[in-house]
Amino acid sequence: MSRRTIRDFEDKDVPRDVIVKILDVARWSPSGSNLQDWRFVIIRDKKLIKALKMFSPGWIGRGSPTVIVICSDRKWAYEKGGILGGDTMYLIHAGIVLQSIALLAYSLGLGTNPILSFSKDAIKELLKLPEDWEPIILLLIGYPRSIPEPTPRLPLDKLTLWMGG
């Protein structure tokens, strides 16, 4: 696996059917208590993407033609009992579905860049999201202009503790 975070995208639209395929697979991601509390907002309007950047100090990327806003439907999760795992379960779910999207996108020749540093309230207002939807991740997705060199990774033996055989 050589997936990389992409920060420089070609000015080429990702076809709608490709985005639908990615999200259709991602919706099968696991979630605690099978909550499936993730929600997706697909942004392809260049003016709206430019406006998103104003509220995202962590935005590093050029030319992304599509942004997927990964949200959590907090009311849905609460009503289905999803608060039992504390107030972090929805964040874990967003991370799981993000990874599903990123890996499938990579397999289709696309690159992704998750943005986590942004004003949730400003983004929610800008996009006029439903009251119960909380934006968690802004995911840039598109065709990579270039693939960066791998960043250092910790060796597996520093990350793993074996117990028993």
Secondary structure, DSSP 8 states (H G I E B T S, - for coil): ----B--BB-S----HHHHHHHHHHHTTS--GGG---EEEEEE--HHHHHHHHHT-TT---B---EEEEEEEEHHHHHHTTTTTT-TTHHHHHHHHHHHHHHHHHHHTT-EEEEE--S-HHHHHHHHT--TTEEEEEEEEEE-BS----------HHHH------
